Amino acid sequence: MLILICFLSIFTVYTTGFLIGPILEEMSSELNQSISNLSQLAAITFLGWGIGGPIAGIMTDKLGGKRVLLFGLAGVVLSNFSILLTSNYTILLCLRFAAGLFCGSVPATCISTLGELLSGKKRVIGMGLATSGIAIGMLIGLPSVAYITSFFGWRGGFVALGILCAFVVLCVFILFPNLKGKKNHTISRQFSWVKNPKTWHIIGGNICERFITAVFLTYISLLLIEKFKLQIQDISTLLPYILLGATPGALLAGPFGSLKNCFQYISLMALLQGFLMVFVFTIEITFLMTTISGFCLMFLSQTSRPMVMNSLTNVAPKAKGSIIGFYSTSNQLGHMLGASIMGFGYAIGGIKTAGPICIFVSLIACILYFRIHLSEKSD
């Protein structure tokens, strides 16, 4: 039941976080704002997310996960319903920033709680199942928002997610375990993991992986349009099948994560992601191979994620919340770096530059992860 609640919580907040994409055109026509302006609503959401994650992690260690999770989810409910009251662009920016703050608190709290209550193989499997809510959110949540928008307008998506999130709040209130926080934690104890080099190798590798994911998700639609002359409606049908690769990846993370030398495999996965990006964006391959490669890329990306989170909770067994909160921020940093650096790459050399950029980044991730493997082997 705990894993199911965490799954629903993560599904809800990630769908809320990525909500702007499917409703951009509808919002633009109603609010008389350009697409580029409204795109900033998504950017500011993830800025808030990056700030909210580490704060929530610290508070989870101090107060316990249930309080923080209820606070975060309740904030998501309020921010979603508040959208009904305004059409002012500045207020919408503020509401989306607030939504990001609240959304960011949810995954960090869920993962740290799972890390506290589960151990070994069960912990990795639990984290994998819970974080599969990210993939399911993209696969089911966002298309559902688009469907609701077609009937009820762009505000309908916010209302639907507000109602769903209110239901999750009720589930958390009734069923989520009420763990006591560690109120005697000092700042030095909460951040003792900062001095451990292993932390930075893991975080650095994760930033590189999220960099690659961001480039893929941001530019795959453009690639399909430029290279294969697909229409937007064709892409909206195809993308869920590519993103579906993340779901089995999350489910298989448990068996991989329980292996003794898991970082040996994580380093290989990181390197393969870079090669797949070259395969998709730089080398001339068929449409079918592009689709299969994209599926495999999402599979590898999601498989490594729970393994990385589990390793971080092992690094900081007494401060799981704070380290997972920092991990959450590293995700957003990777996303922002990927989108921005590839933007320069696209301006210089077109979409084919995604391959060389990402293979370089994947090599960095591979080296960082493999250094952890070597250090563990020597121990």
ZIUR-V968654 format. One line per field, one symbol per residue. burial: b if it has 24 or more other C-alpha atoms within 12 Angstrom, else e. A space follows every 10 residues. Layout:
# ZIUR-V968654
burial->???
This chain:
# ZIUR-V968654
burial->ebbbbbbbbb bbbbbbbbbb bbbbbbbbee eeeeeeebbb bbbbbbbbbb bbbbbbbbbb bbbbbbbbbb bbbbbbbbbb bbbeeeeeee ebbbbbbbbb bbbbbbbbbb bbbbbbbeeb bbbbbbbbbb bbbbbbbbbb bbbbbbebbe eebbbbbbbb bbbbbbebbe bbeeebbeee beeeeeeeeb bebbeeebbb bbbbbbbbbb bbbbbbbbbb bbbbeebeee eeeeebebbb bbbbbbbbbb bbbbbbbbee bbbbbbbbbb bbbbbbbbbb bbeeeeeeeb bbbbbbbbbb bbbbbbbbbb bbbbbbbbbb bbbbbbbbbb bbbbbbbbbe bbeeebeeee bbbbbbbbbb bbbbbbbbbb bbbeeeeee
